[in-house]
Amino acid sequence: MIANNHSISKDDSKRSALLVATLASFLTPFMGASVNLALPAIELEFAIDAILLSWVQTSYLLAAALFLVPFGKIADIYGRKRIFTYGISIFTVSSFLSAVSTSALMLIAFRVLQGMGSAMIFGTGVAIITSVFPVGERGRALGINVAAVYLGLTLGPFLGGFLTQHFGWRSIFLLLIPLGLISIVLIIWKLKGEWADARGEAFDLTGSVIYGITIISVMYGLSLLPDMSGAGLILTGLTGLVVFIYWEMRVEHPVLDMGLFRYNRVFTLSNLAALINYSATFALTFLLSLYLQKIKGLDPQSAGAVLIAQPFVMFVFSPLAGKLSDRIEPRIVASAGMAITTMALMLFTFLDENSTFYFIVGSLIILGFGLALFSSPNTNAIMSSVEKRFYGIASGTLGTMRLVGQMLSMGIAMLLFALFIGRVQITPENYQFFMRSMETAFVIFTALCFAGIFASLARGRVR
């Protein structure tokens, strides 16, 4: 009877951890996707230029990337549940502060705070799931968590547009407050226990500062391309990376143990595969959104209805792909997903002014299926390849690969725009140059993803 009660308690703990982590994983992508739709309204209210407006999103991305790995390490030392709770709390408070902002600079400052909270959530949520679910059940749980991310990306544009149109842009941030409070109540009420497998280790502050300078230089540099200042910042970031690696190999308790990359081929190549995957696919939605509205003449809501095909398919199939990776080696499932993603990107290289909506939606469905097959098993491979004391840092590293990949993807798109179109608006006079830049982008993304297949296959076995 005692054993049975223990089993029920353990199952309840697993369900609670999955519920809390999944709700938190929905919040951050939903917020990011919905705020995109609110940017024109924010621009109008505060009367700001395009550069300052772009910082409403860029400041959040930079802060999230900057703090992911350090907070992952802090969570491993002081407790993942504790840092996760702090993250949800900061995210909720900063949502309220963003909603009541009276200037663009105030909003950007609170978005930085929101990025910090998001880093705490993403640096610990996956780690908590990995801590409570054994290897045979982990893939399915991670698949459900990944599905929540895609559900946030799916609902974000629709709800964001609806809320902005009917209740104003501030309503998006206000909606996040009750969802955040529900998460906090669930953590306190349901999530028992704590996970701190690196307890007692010192926190590497120097390494974290070097890491922060490196990340800011690279990500901000990518956003400035093709300006020479962007190239200079990227070079500064790469120099910082060399210094960071040198320091981390010599400090007793590094913020990011280089041994994970030097001696763990699965961890290294799985993270590389994630970086390549995000670099090859993130800008696709941005490019297609412009194509559908400029070339096909759709309104924003109709364009969103077409683009929803991809995240919806990802939402449906991610749990199934995760479960499959519990039975089949994750390397096989993820590599198949990368191959299907490559095929979908290759289809988009044939996109022209006369392409049908059936072709576009069909290609997006194939892309969504490929990404679903890749994402959950790849996450499973990364988290299953490290010891318990590294779960937070592994989760943070994967999140950093995602954010840097997204910035790299947008950097490629912006560089091609600058080369083919120049710093002018996309008008009917230069539609042909827009189409040429988009076609070139899809060729580059296809080649990147094709290389990613081999990185994924070369990672080796997890089990």
C-alpha positions as CSV (number, residue, x, y, z in Angstrom):
1,M,0.0,0.0,0.0
2,I,2.9,2.4,0.9
3,A,4.6,1.6,-2.4
4,N,1.4,2.2,-4.3
5,N,0.9,5.6,-2.6
6,H,4.5,6.4,-3.4
7,S,3.9,5.6,-7.0
8,I,0.7,7.7,-7.1
9,S,2.6,10.6,-5.5
10,K,5.4,10.3,-8.0
11,D,3.0,10.2,-11.0
12,D,1.2,13.3,-9.5
13,S,4.6,15.1,-9.2
14,K,5.4,14.3,-12.9
15,R,2.0,15.5,-14.1
16,S,2.3,18.7,-12.0
17,A,5.8,19.4,-13.3
18,L,4.6,18.9,-16.9
19,L,1.5,21.1,-16.4
20,V,3.5,24.0,-14.9
21,A,6.4,23.8,-17.4
22,T,4.0,23.5,-20.3
23,L,1.9,26.5,-19.3
24,A,5.1,28.6,-18.9
25,S,6.4,27.3,-22.3
26,F,3.2,28.6,-23.9
27,L,3.4,32.1,-22.4
28,T,6.7,33.3,-23.8
29,P,6.3,32.4,-27.5
30,F,2.6,33.5,-27.3
31,M,3.7,36.9,-26.0
32,G,6.5,37.3,-28.7
33,A,4.2,36.3,-31.6
34,S,1.3,38.5,-30.4
35,V,3.4,41.6,-29.7
36,N,4.6,41.5,-33.4
37,L,1.0,42.3,-34.4
38,A,0.9,45.2,-31.9
39,L,4.1,47.0,-33.1
40,P,2.3,49.3,-35.6
41,A,-0.1,50.4,-32.8
42,I,2.8,51.0,-30.4
43,E,4.6,53.0,-33.1
44,L,1.5,55.2,-33.6
45,E,0.9,55.8,-29.9
46,F,4.5,56.8,-29.0
47,A,5.3,58.4,-32.4
48,I,8.7,56.6,-32.6
49,D,10.9,55.7,-35.6
50,A,11.4,52.2,-37.0
51,I,14.8,51.8,-35.3
52,L,13.4,52.5,-31.8
53,L,10.4,50.4,-32.6
54,S,12.5,47.4,-33.5
55,W,14.1,47.6,-30.0
56,V,10.7,46.7,-28.5
57,Q,11.3,43.1,-29.8
58,T,15.2,43.2,-30.0
59,S,15.6,44.2,-26.3
60,Y,13.5,41.2,-25.2
61,L,15.5,38.8,-27.4
62,L,18.9,40.1,-26.3
63,A,18.0,39.9,-22.6
64,A,16.7,36.4,-23.0
65,A,19.8,35.2,-24.8
66,L,22.1,37.1,-22.4
67,F,20.7,35.4,-19.3
68,L,19.8,31.9,-20.5
69,V,23.0,30.1,-19.7
70,P,23.9,32.0,-16.5
71,F,20.4,31.4,-15.0
72,G,20.6,27.7,-16.1
73,K,23.8,27.4,-14.1
74,I,22.3,29.3,-11.1
75,A,19.3,27.0,-11.2
76,D,21.6,23.9,-11.1
77,I,23.3,25.3,-8.0
78,Y,20.4,26.9,-6.1
79,G,17.3,25.0,-7.3
80,R,15.5,24.8,-10.6
81,K,12.0,25.2,-9.0
82,R,13.2,28.3,-7.2
83,I,14.6,30.0,-10.3
84,F,11.6,28.9,-12.4
85,T,9.2,30.5,-9.8
86,Y,11.3,33.7,-9.8
87,G,11.2,33.7,-13.6
88,I,7.4,33.4,-13.8
89,S,7.0,36.1,-11.1
90,I,9.3,38.5,-13.0
91,F,7.6,37.8,-16.3
92,T,4.2,38.5,-14.8
93,V,5.2,41.7,-13.0
94,S,7.0,43.0,-16.1
95,S,3.9,42.2,-18.2
96,F,1.9,44.6,-15.9
97,L,4.6,47.2,-16.1
98,S,4.8,47.0,-19.9
99,A,1.0,47.4,-20.0
100,V,1.1,50.7,-18.0
101,S,4.2,52.1,-19.8
102,T,3.9,55.8,-20.7
103,S,6.9,56.0,-23.1
104,A,8.7,53.8,-25.6
105,L,11.9,53.8,-23.4
106,M,9.8,52.6,-20.4
107,L,8.3,49.9,-22.5
108,I,11.8,48.8,-23.8
109,A,13.2,48.8,-20.2
110,F,10.4,46.5,-19.0
111,R,10.8,44.3,-22.1
112,V,14.4,43.7,-20.9
113,L,13.0,42.7,-17.5
114,Q,10.5,40.4,-19.3
115,G,13.5,38.9,-21.3
116,M,15.2,38.1,-18.0
117,G,12.1,36.4,-16.7
118,S,11.8,34.4,-19.9
119,A,15.4,33.3,-19.6
120,M,14.7,31.9,-16.1
121,I,11.7,30.1,-17.4
122,F,13.4,28.5,-20.5
123,G,16.6,27.8,-18.6
124,T,14.7,25.7,-16.1
125,G,11.4,24.4,-17.5
126,V,12.9,21.7,-19.8
127,A,15.4,20.9,-17.0
128,I,12.6,20.3,-14.5
129,I,10.7,18.0,-16.9
130,T,14.0,16.1,-17.6
131,S,14.6,15.8,-13.8
132,V,11.2,14.1,-13.0
133,F,10.7,12.0,-16.2
134,P,12.8,8.9,-16.7
135,V,14.5,8.1,-20.0
136,G,11.6,5.9,-21.4
137,E,8.9,8.6,-20.7
138,R,11.0,11.8,-21.3
139,G,10.5,12.1,-25.0
140,R,6.7,12.2,-24.8
141,A,6.8,14.8,-22.0
142,L,9.3,17.0,-23.9
143,G,7.1,16.6,-27.0
144,I,4.1,18.0,-25.1
145,N,6.2,20.9,-23.9
146,V,7.5,21.7,-27.4
147,A,3.8,21.5,-28.6
148,A,2.9,24.2,-26.1
149,V,5.6,26.4,-27.6
150,Y,4.0,25.9,-31.1
151,L,0.5,26.5,-29.7
152,G,1.7,29.8,-28.4
153,L,3.2,30.6,-31.8
154,T,-0.1,29.5,-33.5
155,L,-2.5,31.5,-31.3
156,G,-0.2,34.6,-30.9
157,P,-0.8,36.3,-34.2
158,F,-4.6,35.7,-34.2
159,L,-5.2,36.7,-30.6
160,G,-2.6,39.5,-30.8
161,G,-4.3,41.0,-33.8
162,F,-7.8,40.6,-32.3
163,L,-6.8,42.1,-28.9
164,T,-4.9,45.0,-30.5
165,Q,-7.8,45.8,-32.8
166,H,-10.5,45.7,-30.2
167,F,-8.9,46.5,-26.9
168,G,-5.5,48.2,-27.7
169,W,-2.0,46.8,-27.6
170,R,-1.8,47.0,-23.8
171,S,-4.4,44.3,-23.5
172,I,-1.9,41.7,-24.8
173,F,0.4,42.3,-21.7
174,L,-2.6,42.4,-19.4
175,L,-3.8,39.0,-20.6
176,L,-0.5,37.5,-19.6
177,I,-1.0,38.6,-15.9
178,P,-3.7,36.1,-14.9
179,L,-1.9,33.3,-16.9
180,G,1.3,34.1,-14.9
181,L,-0.6,34.2,-11.6
182,I,-2.2,30.8,-12.4
183,S,1.3,29.4,-13.0
184,I,2.6,30.7,-9.7
185,V,-0.3,29.2,-7.8
186,L,0.2,25.8,-9.5
187,I,3.9,25.9,-8.6
188,I,3.3,26.6,-4.9
189,W,0.3,24.2,-4.7
190,K,1.3,21.3,-6.9
191,L,5.0,21.3,-7.6
192,K,6.7,19.6,-4.7
193,G,10.4,19.0,-4.2
194,E,13.5,20.8,-5.5
195,W,16.2,19.9,-8.0
196,A,19.7,21.3,-7.4
197,D,22.2,18.7,-8.6
198,A,25.2,21.2,-8.6
199,R,24.5,22.5,-5.1
200,G,27.6,23.8,-3.4
201,E,29.4,24.9,-6.6
202,A,30.6,28.5,-6.9
203,F,29.0,30.7,-9.5
204,D,31.3,31.8,-12.3
205,L,30.6,35.6,-12.4
206,T,33.6,36.5,-14.6
207,G,32.7,33.9,-17.1
208,S,29.1,35.1,-17.2
209,V,30.2,38.7,-17.9
210,I,32.5,37.6,-20.8
211,Y,29.6,35.4,-22.1
212,G,27.2,38.3,-21.9
213,I,29.5,40.6,-23.9
214,T,30.0,37.9,-26.5
215,I,26.3,37.2,-26.9
216,I,25.3,41.0,-27.1
217,S,28.1,41.7,-29.6
218,V,27.1,38.8,-31.9
219,M,23.3,39.2,-31.7
220,Y,23.3,43.0,-32.0
221,G,26.0,42.8,-34.8
222,L,23.7,40.5,-36.7
223,S,20.8,43.0,-36.4
224,L,23.1,45.8,-37.9
225,L,24.2,43.8,-41.0
226,P,25.2,44.7,-43.7
227,D,26.7,47.9,-42.1
228,M,30.4,47.6,-41.2
229,S,29.6,48.3,-37.6
230,G,27.6,45.0,-37.6
231,A,30.6,43.1,-38.9
232,G,32.8,44.8,-36.3
233,L,30.6,43.8,-33.5
234,I,30.4,40.2,-34.7
235,L,34.2,40.1,-34.9
236,T,34.3,41.5,-31.3
237,G,31.8,38.7,-30.3
238,L,33.9,36.0,-31.9
239,T,37.0,37.3,-30.1
240,G,35.0,37.3,-26.8
241,L,34.1,33.7,-27.6
242,V,37.7,32.7,-27.7
243,V,38.4,34.5,-24.4
244,F,35.3,32.9,-22.9
245,I,36.4,29.3,-23.9
246,Y,40.0,30.0,-22.6
247,W,38.6,31.2,-19.2
248,E,36.0,28.4,-18.8
249,M,38.7,25.7,-19.4
250,R,40.7,27.1,-16.5
251,V,38.1,28.0,-13.8
252,E,37.1,25.3,-11.2
253,H,33.3,25.7,-11.6
254,P,32.7,27.2,-15.0
255,V,29.3,28.7,-16.0
256,L,29.4,26.5,-19.1
257,D,31.5,23.3,-18.8
258,M,33.6,23.0,-22.0
259,G,33.8,19.3,-21.3
260,L,30.2,19.1,-22.5
261,F,31.4,20.2,-26.0
262,R,34.8,18.6,-26.0
263,Y,33.9,15.1,-24.8
264,N,30.1,14.8,-25.5
265,R,29.6,14.4,-29.2
266,V,25.8,14.0,-28.8
267,F,25.5,17.3,-26.9
268,T,27.7,19.2,-29.2
269,L,26.3,18.1,-32.5
270,S,22.7,18.2,-31.3
271,N,23.1,21.8,-30.3
272,L,24.8,22.5,-33.7
273,A,21.9,20.8,-35.4
274,A,19.4,23.1,-33.4
275,L,21.4,26.2,-34.4
276,I,21.4,25.2,-38.1
277,N,17.7,24.3,-38.0
278,Y,16.6,27.7,-36.5
279,S,19.0,29.6,-38.8
280,A,17.5,27.9,-41.8
281,T,13.8,28.2,-40.9
282,F,13.0,31.2,-38.6
283,A,13.1,34.0,-41.3
284,L,10.8,31.9,-43.6
285,T,7.6,33.2,-41.9
286,F,8.9,36.8,-42.1
287,L,9.6,36.4,-45.9
288,L,6.3,34.6,-46.6
289,S,4.4,37.3,-44.7
290,L,5.8,40.0,-47.0
291,Y,5.2,37.8,-50.1
292,L,1.6,37.1,-49.2
293,Q,0.8,40.7,-48.5
294,K,3.0,42.4,-51.2
295,I,2.9,40.0,-54.1
296,K,-0.4,38.2,-53.4
297,G,-2.2,41.2,-52.1
298,L,-3.6,39.5,-48.9
299,D,-4.6,41.5,-45.8
300,P,-2.6,40.7,-42.6
301,Q,-5.4,38.5,-41.1
302,S,-5.6,36.4,-44.3
303,A,-1.8,36.1,-44.5
304,G,-1.9,34.9,-40.9
305,A,-4.5,32.3,-41.8
306,V,-2.2,30.9,-44.5
307,L,0.9,30.9,-42.3
308,I,-0.9,29.1,-39.4
309,A,-0.6,25.8,-41.3
310,Q,3.0,25.3,-40.2
311,P,2.8,25.8,-36.4
312,F,-0.5,23.9,-36.3
313,V,1.1,20.8,-37.8
314,M,4.0,21.2,-35.4
315,F,1.6,21.5,-32.5
316,V,-0.2,18.3,-33.5
317,F,2.9,16.1,-34.3
318,S,5.5,17.2,-31.7
319,P,4.1,15.0,-28.9
320,L,4.0,12.0,-31.2
321,A,7.6,12.7,-32.4
322,G,8.8,13.0,-28.8
323,K,7.1,9.7,-27.9
324,L,8.7,8.1,-31.0
325,S,12.1,9.2,-29.8
326,D,11.6,7.2,-26.5
327,R,11.4,4.0,-28.7
328,I,13.7,4.8,-31.6
329,E,17.1,6.5,-31.3
330,P,16.5,10.3,-31.3
331,R,19.3,10.7,-33.9
332,I,17.2,8.8,-36.5
333,V,13.9,10.6,-35.9
334,A,15.5,14.1,-35.7
335,S,17.6,13.5,-38.8
336,A,14.5,12.4,-40.7
337,G,12.9,15.6,-39.6
338,M,15.8,17.7,-40.8
339,A,15.7,15.9,-44.2
340,I,11.9,16.6,-44.6
341,T,12.6,20.2,-43.6
342,T,15.2,20.4,-46.3
343,M,12.7,19.1,-48.9
344,A,10.2,21.7,-47.8
345,L,12.7,24.6,-48.1
346,M,13.7,23.3,-51.5
347,L,10.1,23.5,-52.6
348,F,10.0,27.2,-51.6
349,T,13.0,27.9,-54.0
350,F,10.4,27.4,-56.8
351,L,8.0,30.1,-55.3
352,D,7.1,32.8,-57.8
353,E,4.4,35.4,-58.5
354,N,2.0,32.7,-59.9
355,S,2.4,30.1,-57.2
356,T,-0.9,28.8,-55.9
357,F,-2.1,28.9,-52.3
358,Y,-2.4,25.1,-52.4
359,F,1.4,24.9,-53.2
360,I,2.2,27.4,-50.4
361,V,0.0,25.7,-47.7
362,G,1.2,22.2,-48.8
363,S,4.8,23.2,-48.5
364,L,4.1,24.7,-45.1
365,I,2.5,21.5,-43.9
366,I,5.6,19.5,-45.0
367,L,7.8,22.0,-43.3
368,G,5.7,21.8,-40.1
369,F,5.9,18.0,-40.1
370,G,9.7,18.1,-40.6
371,L,10.2,20.6,-37.8
372,A,8.0,18.6,-35.4
373,L,10.0,15.4,-36.2
374,F,13.2,17.3,-35.5
375,S,12.5,19.5,-32.5
376,S,11.2,17.1,-29.7
377,P,13.7,14.3,-30.4
378,N,16.6,16.7,-30.7
379,T,15.7,18.2,-27.3
380,N,15.4,14.7,-25.9
381,A,18.9,13.8,-27.3
382,I,20.4,17.0,-25.7
383,M,18.8,16.5,-22.3
384,S,19.5,12.8,-22.2
385,S,23.2,13.2,-23.0
386,V,24.2,15.1,-19.9
387,E,24.4,14.3,-16.1
388,K,21.7,15.6,-13.8
389,R,23.9,18.4,-12.5
390,F,24.0,19.9,-16.0
391,Y,20.3,19.8,-16.8
392,G,19.8,23.6,-16.3
393,I,22.9,24.5,-18.3
394,A,21.9,22.1,-21.1
395,S,18.4,23.7,-21.2
396,G,19.9,27.2,-21.3
397,T,22.4,26.3,-24.0
398,L,19.6,24.9,-26.2
399,G,17.6,28.1,-25.7
400,T,20.6,30.1,-26.7
401,M,21.0,28.1,-29.9
402,R,17.4,28.9,-30.7
403,L,17.8,32.7,-30.1
404,V,21.1,33.0,-31.9
405,G,19.8,30.9,-34.8
406,Q,16.7,33.2,-35.1
407,M,18.9,36.3,-35.2
408,L,21.3,34.7,-37.7
409,S,18.3,33.7,-39.9
410,M,17.0,37.3,-39.8
411,G,20.5,38.6,-40.4
412,I,20.7,36.6,-43.6
413,A,17.3,37.9,-44.8
414,M,18.2,41.5,-44.0
415,L,21.7,41.2,-45.7
416,L,20.0,39.9,-48.9
417,F,17.4,42.7,-48.8
418,A,20.2,45.3,-48.5
419,L,22.1,43.7,-51.5
420,F,19.1,43.2,-53.8
421,I,16.7,46.0,-52.8
422,G,18.6,48.6,-50.8
423,R,17.4,50.7,-48.0
424,V,14.0,51.5,-49.6
425,Q,10.4,50.4,-49.1
426,I,9.2,47.3,-50.9
427,T,7.0,48.9,-53.7
428,P,5.7,47.4,-57.0
429,E,8.8,49.0,-58.8
430,N,11.2,46.6,-56.9
431,Y,9.0,43.5,-56.5
432,Q,11.3,41.6,-58.9
433,F,14.3,42.4,-56.6
434,F,12.3,41.3,-53.6
435,M,11.5,38.0,-55.3
436,R,15.1,37.5,-56.2
437,S,16.3,38.1,-52.7
438,M,13.6,35.7,-51.3
439,E,14.6,33.0,-53.8
440,T,18.3,33.4,-52.8
441,A,17.4,33.2,-49.1
442,F,15.6,30.0,-49.7
443,V,18.5,28.5,-51.6
444,I,20.9,29.4,-48.7
445,F,18.4,28.1,-46.1
446,T,18.1,24.8,-48.1
447,A,21.9,24.4,-48.2
448,L,22.2,25.1,-44.5
449,C,19.5,22.6,-43.6
450,F,21.1,20.0,-45.9
451,A,24.3,20.4,-44.0
452,G,22.3,20.0,-40.8
453,I,21.2,16.5,-41.8
454,F,24.9,15.3,-41.5
455,A,25.4,17.2,-38.2
456,S,22.3,15.4,-36.9
457,L,23.3,12.0,-38.2
458,A,26.9,12.3,-36.9
459,R,25.9,12.9,-33.2
460,G,26.0,9.3,-32.2
461,R,23.7,7.2,-30.0
462,V,22.0,8.4,-26.8
463,R,21.1,4.9,-25.6
